[in-house]
């Protein structure tokens, strides 16, 4: 950390935001029908914003550094973050930039969901975004690998300034994501993506391939079955965490 810089941010989030349209149905519809929906709710979301919201509810000072523009969808995200006390000063290189826009069909009969996504407004950030001076203010930085080139530069900057790095990856180019892994202190992966990275379908075996002693924690999530994780203090002994 640069001498004299105050760590006034507990968790800096660097990733994509989303606007989620939650549409609750009695059951998933067949083709060519007209049905009543049970509820419709618009929420700010996305992996990074949801992580910041959870951290903020636990009392952390959180700041979002992803790209938003000057449009209705971006305003939905800002209002949602403000409600949780999350601060933000995202870049405005493109006024039309914005979050991804997802329509989520929730099947009440099974609890399953179908996600329809529109990523047309999402823009890539460039290396050097967010600014190194902002990163230096954080105790920890969360990345989701959406902006891979900028993310690689950001995590290197964070490590050089003693900022803890946390990453949650799910569907990005495995070869490029591997470049980020050595700089991640706390790694979170869904089991399907862990399999893509390692070739191992068993989450415990995948963790064994992904958890060097130099990493504080490696976690592989398995949906309703919870997660497996291993810590740097004991990387060869994965442990199970049940889902909430």
TIGU-490488 format. One record per residue (C-alpha): residue number from 1; z, x, y. Coordinates in steps of 0.2 Angstrom, whole numbers, padded with zeros to 4 digits. Layout:
+-----+-------+-------+-------+
!   n !    pz !    px !    py !
+-----+-------+-------+-------+
! NUM !     Z !     X !     Y !
...
+-----+-------+-------+-------+
This chain:
+-----+-------+-------+-------+
!   n !    pz !    px !    py !
+-----+-------+-------+-------+
!   1 !  0000 !  0000 !  0000 !
!   2 ! -0004 !  0006 !  0017 !
!   3 !  0011 !  0012 !  0026 !
!   4 !  0018 ! -0001 !  0038 !
!   5 !  0009 ! -0015 !  0030 !
!   6 !  0020 ! -0030 !  0027 !
!   7 !  0018 ! -0039 !  0010 !
!   8 !  0019 ! -0056 !  0017 !
!   9 !  0008 ! -0064 !  0003 !
!  10 !  0015 ! -0066 ! -0014 !
!  11 ! -0001 ! -0070 ! -0023 !
!  12 ! -0019 ! -0068 ! -0015 !
!  13 ! -0032 ! -0078 ! -0024 !
!  14 ! -0050 ! -0072 ! -0024 !
!  15 ! -0062 ! -0084 ! -0033 !
!  16 ! -0071 ! -0100 ! -0033 !
!  17 ! -0064 ! -0117 ! -0027 !
!  18 ! -0070 ! -0133 ! -0034 !
!  19 ! -0069 ! -0152 ! -0029 !
!  20 ! -0065 ! -0162 ! -0044 !
!  21 ! -0070 ! -0180 ! -0046 !
!  22 ! -0058 ! -0187 ! -0060 !
!  23 ! -0066 ! -0202 ! -0068 !
!  24 ! -0055 ! -0210 ! -0081 !
!  25 ! -0063 ! -0221 ! -0094 !
!  26 ! -0056 ! -0231 ! -0109 !
!  27 ! -0068 ! -0221 ! -0120 !
!  28 ! -0083 ! -0210 ! -0118 !
!  29 ! -0098 ! -0221 ! -0116 !
!  30 ! -0114 ! -0222 ! -0127 !
!  31 ! -0131 ! -0221 ! -0119 !
!  32 ! -0139 ! -0234 ! -0108 !
!  33 ! -0123 ! -0245 ! -0104 !
!  34 ! -0114 ! -0250 ! -0088 !
!  35 ! -0095 ! -0249 ! -0090 !
!  36 ! -0079 ! -0251 ! -0079 !
!  37 ! -0070 ! -0235 ! -0074 !
!  38 ! -0051 ! -0236 ! -0075 !
!  39 ! -0048 ! -0224 ! -0060 !
!  40 ! -0057 ! -0212 ! -0049 !
!  41 ! -0048 ! -0198 ! -0039 !
!  42 ! -0055 ! -0183 ! -0029 !
!  43 ! -0045 ! -0167 ! -0030 !
!  44 ! -0046 ! -0149 ! -0024 !
!  45 ! -0047 ! -0138 ! -0040 !
!  46 ! -0055 ! -0124 ! -0048 !
!  47 ! -0047 ! -0110 ! -0058 !
!  48 ! -0042 ! -0100 ! -0043 !
!  49 ! -0036 ! -0114 ! -0032 !
!  50 ! -0026 ! -0122 ! -0047 !
!  51 ! -0017 ! -0106 ! -0050 !
!  52 ! -0012 ! -0104 ! -0032 !
!  53 ! -0006 ! -0122 ! -0032 !
!  54 !  0005 ! -0119 ! -0047 !
!  55 !  0012 ! -0103 ! -0040 !
!  56 !  0015 ! -0111 ! -0023 !
!  57 !  0025 ! -0125 ! -0032 !
!  58 !  0036 ! -0111 ! -0039 !
!  59 !  0040 ! -0105 ! -0022 !
!  60 !  0027 ! -0091 ! -0020 !
!  61 !  0018 ! -0088 ! -0003 !
!  62 !  0000 ! -0090 ! -0008 !
!  63 ! -0017 ! -0086 !  0001 !
!  64 ! -0035 ! -0091 ! -0004 !
!  65 ! -0049 ! -0078 !  0001 !
!  66 ! -0064 ! -0087 ! -0007 !
!  67 ! -0079 ! -0093 !  0002 !
!  68 ! -0079 ! -0110 !  0010 !
!  69 ! -0091 ! -0117 !  0023 !
!  70 ! -0091 ! -0130 !  0037 !
!  71 ! -0094 ! -0146 !  0027 !
!  72 ! -0085 ! -0161 !  0019 !
!  73 ! -0082 ! -0153 !  0002 !
!  74 ! -0075 ! -0137 !  0009 !
!  75 ! -0064 ! -0148 !  0020 !
!  76 ! -0057 ! -0157 !  0004 !
!  77 ! -0052 ! -0140 ! -0003 !
!  78 ! -0044 ! -0135 !  0013 !
!  79 ! -0034 ! -0151 !  0014 !
!  80 ! -0029 ! -0149 ! -0004 !
!  81 ! -0023 ! -0131 ! -0001 !
!  82 ! -0014 ! -0136 !  0015 !
!  83 ! -0004 ! -0149 !  0005 !
!  84 !  0003 ! -0135 ! -0006 !
!  85 !  0007 ! -0124 !  0008 !
!  86 ! -0008 ! -0112 !  0003 !
!  87 ! -0015 ! -0102 !  0018 !
!  88 ! -0033 ! -0097 !  0020 !
!  89 ! -0045 ! -0088 !  0031 !
!  90 ! -0061 ! -0088 !  0020 !
!  91 ! -0077 ! -0080 !  0026 !
!  92 ! -0089 ! -0091 !  0035 !
!  93 ! -0105 ! -0081 !  0032 !
!  94 ! -0114 ! -0097 !  0028 !
!  95 ! -0109 ! -0114 !  0035 !
!  96 ! -0117 ! -0123 !  0021 !
!  97 ! -0107 ! -0113 !  0008 !
!  98 ! -0094 ! -0123 ! -0002 !
!  99 ! -0085 ! -0126 ! -0018 !
! 100 ! -0092 ! -0131 ! -0034 !
! 101 ! -0092 ! -0150 ! -0037 !
! 102 ! -0087 ! -0157 ! -0053 !
! 103 ! -0087 ! -0174 ! -0061 !
! 104 ! -0075 ! -0175 ! -0075 !
! 105 ! -0076 ! -0189 ! -0087 !
! 106 ! -0058 ! -0192 ! -0095 !
! 107 ! -0058 ! -0202 ! -0111 !
! 108 ! -0042 ! -0211 ! -0112 !
! 109 ! -0044 ! -0215 ! -0131 !
! 110 ! -0044 ! -0197 ! -0136 !
! 111 ! -0038 ! -0187 ! -0121 !
! 112 ! -0054 ! -0177 ! -0121 !
! 113 ! -0064 ! -0173 ! -0105 !
! 114 ! -0083 ! -0170 ! -0101 !
! 115 ! -0086 ! -0159 ! -0085 !
! 116 ! -0102 ! -0160 ! -0076 !
! 117 ! -0104 ! -0146 ! -0063 !
! 118 ! -0114 ! -0143 ! -0048 !
! 119 ! -0113 ! -0125 ! -0042 !
! 120 ! -0127 ! -0126 ! -0029 !
! 121 ! -0115 ! -0122 ! -0014 !
! 122 ! -0106 ! -0108 ! -0021 !
! 123 ! -0111 ! -0091 ! -0013 !
! 124 ! -0107 ! -0074 ! -0020 !
! 125 ! -0096 ! -0063 ! -0009 !
! 126 ! -0101 ! -0044 ! -0006 !
! 127 ! -0091 ! -0029 ! -0010 !
! 128 ! -0078 ! -0026 !  0004 !
! 129 ! -0074 ! -0045 !  0004 !
! 130 ! -0059 ! -0049 !  0005 !
! 131 ! -0055 ! -0035 !  0018 !
! 132 ! -0044 ! -0021 !  0011 !
! 133 ! -0031 ! -0024 !  0025 !
! 134 ! -0029 ! -0042 !  0018 !
! 135 ! -0027 ! -0036 !  0000 !
! 136 ! -0014 ! -0023 !  0005 !
! 137 ! -0003 ! -0038 !  0012 !
! 138 ! -0001 ! -0045 ! -0006 !
! 139 !  0011 ! -0042 ! -0020 !
! 140 ! -0002 ! -0048 ! -0033 !
! 141 ! -0020 ! -0053 ! -0032 !
! 142 ! -0028 ! -0066 ! -0044 !
! 143 ! -0047 ! -0065 ! -0048 !
! 144 ! -0058 ! -0076 ! -0058 !
! 145 ! -0073 ! -0065 ! -0060 !
! 146 ! -0084 ! -0077 ! -0051 !
! 147 ! -0089 ! -0064 ! -0038 !
! 148 ! -0091 ! -0050 ! -0050 !
! 149 ! -0097 ! -0036 ! -0039 !
! 150 ! -0085 ! -0040 ! -0025 !
! 151 ! -0071 ! -0043 ! -0038 !
! 152 ! -0073 ! -0026 ! -0046 !
! 153 ! -0072 ! -0018 ! -0028 !
! 154 ! -0057 ! -0029 ! -0024 !
! 155 ! -0047 ! -0025 ! -0040 !
! 156 ! -0050 ! -0006 ! -0037 !
! 157 ! -0044 ! -0008 ! -0019 !
! 158 ! -0029 ! -0018 ! -0025 !
! 159 ! -0024 ! -0005 ! -0038 !
! 160 ! -0025 !  0009 ! -0026 !
! 161 ! -0013 !  0000 ! -0015 !
! 162 ! -0001 ! -0004 ! -0028 !
! 163 ! -0005 ! -0023 ! -0029 !
! 164 ! -0003 ! -0031 ! -0046 !
! 165 ! -0019 ! -0038 ! -0053 !
! 166 ! -0021 ! -0054 ! -0062 !
! 167 ! -0037 ! -0061 ! -0070 !
! 168 ! -0043 ! -0077 ! -0078 !
! 169 ! -0060 ! -0076 ! -0085 !
! 170 ! -0069 ! -0089 ! -0094 !
! 171 ! -0088 ! -0089 ! -0095 !
! 172 ! -0095 ! -0074 ! -0086 !
! 173 ! -0107 ! -0060 ! -0091 !
! 174 ! -0096 ! -0050 ! -0104 !
! 175 ! -0104 ! -0033 ! -0101 !
! 176 ! -0100 ! -0034 ! -0082 !
! 177 ! -0083 ! -0041 ! -0085 !
! 178 ! -0079 ! -0026 ! -0096 !
! 179 ! -0080 ! -0016 ! -0081 !
! 180 ! -0066 ! -0025 ! -0073 !
! 181 ! -0054 ! -0025 ! -0088 !
! 182 ! -0047 ! -0007 ! -0086 !
! 183 ! -0041 ! -0012 ! -0068 !
! 184 ! -0032 ! -0029 ! -0074 !
! 185 ! -0013 ! -0029 ! -0076 !
! 186 ! -0012 ! -0047 ! -0082 !
! 187 ! -0027 ! -0053 ! -0092 !
! 188 ! -0029 ! -0072 ! -0097 !
! 189 ! -0044 ! -0078 ! -0107 !
! 190 ! -0048 ! -0094 ! -0117 !
! 191 ! -0051 ! -0090 ! -0135 !
! 192 ! -0069 ! -0094 ! -0135 !
! 193 ! -0072 ! -0081 ! -0121 !
! 194 ! -0060 ! -0068 ! -0130 !
! 195 ! -0071 ! -0070 ! -0145 !
! 196 ! -0087 ! -0066 ! -0135 !
! 197 ! -0079 ! -0050 ! -0128 !
! 198 ! -0072 ! -0044 ! -0145 !
! 199 ! -0081 ! -0053 ! -0159 !
! 200 ! -0064 ! -0059 ! -0166 !
! 201 ! -0062 ! -0078 ! -0169 !
! 202 ! -0043 ! -0076 ! -0172 !
! 203 ! -0034 ! -0075 ! -0156 !
! 204 ! -0021 ! -0063 ! -0163 !
! 205 ! -0035 ! -0051 ! -0168 !
! 206 ! -0043 ! -0053 ! -0151 !
! 207 ! -0027 ! -0048 ! -0142 !
! 208 ! -0026 ! -0033 ! -0153 !
! 209 ! -0043 ! -0027 ! -0146 !
! 210 ! -0039 ! -0032 ! -0128 !
! 211 ! -0021 ! -0026 ! -0125 !
! 212 ! -0019 ! -0008 ! -0122 !
! 213 ! -0001 ! -0002 ! -0118 !
! 214 ! -0007 !  0001 ! -0100 !
! 215 ! -0009 ! -0018 ! -0097 !
! 216 !  0007 ! -0027 ! -0093 !
! 217 !  0001 ! -0043 ! -0102 !
! 218 ! -0014 ! -0050 ! -0112 !
! 219 ! -0015 ! -0069 ! -0115 !
! 220 ! -0027 ! -0079 ! -0125 !
! 221 ! -0026 ! -0098 ! -0122 !
! 222 ! -0030 ! -0110 ! -0136 !
! 223 ! -0030 ! -0127 ! -0127 !
! 224 ! -0017 ! -0140 ! -0134 !
! 225 ! -0011 ! -0126 ! -0146 !
! 226 ! -0004 ! -0116 ! -0132 !
! 227 ! -0007 ! -0097 ! -0131 !
! 228 ! -0004 ! -0080 ! -0139 !
! 229 !  0001 ! -0065 ! -0128 !
! 230 !  0006 ! -0047 ! -0130 !
! 231 !  0015 ! -0036 ! -0117 !
! 232 !  0012 ! -0018 ! -0113 !
! 233 !  0030 ! -0014 ! -0119 !
! 234 !  0025 ! -0021 ! -0137 !
! 235 !  0006 ! -0022 ! -0137 !
! 236 !  0005 ! -0023 ! -0156 !
! 237 !  0016 ! -0039 ! -0158 !
! 238 !  0008 ! -0054 ! -0151 !
! 239 !  0019 ! -0069 ! -0148 !
! 240 !  0015 ! -0088 ! -0147 !
! 241 !  0018 ! -0099 ! -0132 !
! 242 !  0017 ! -0118 ! -0136 !
! 243 !  0008 ! -0129 ! -0123 !
! 244 !  0018 ! -0138 ! -0111 !
+-----+-------+-------+-------+
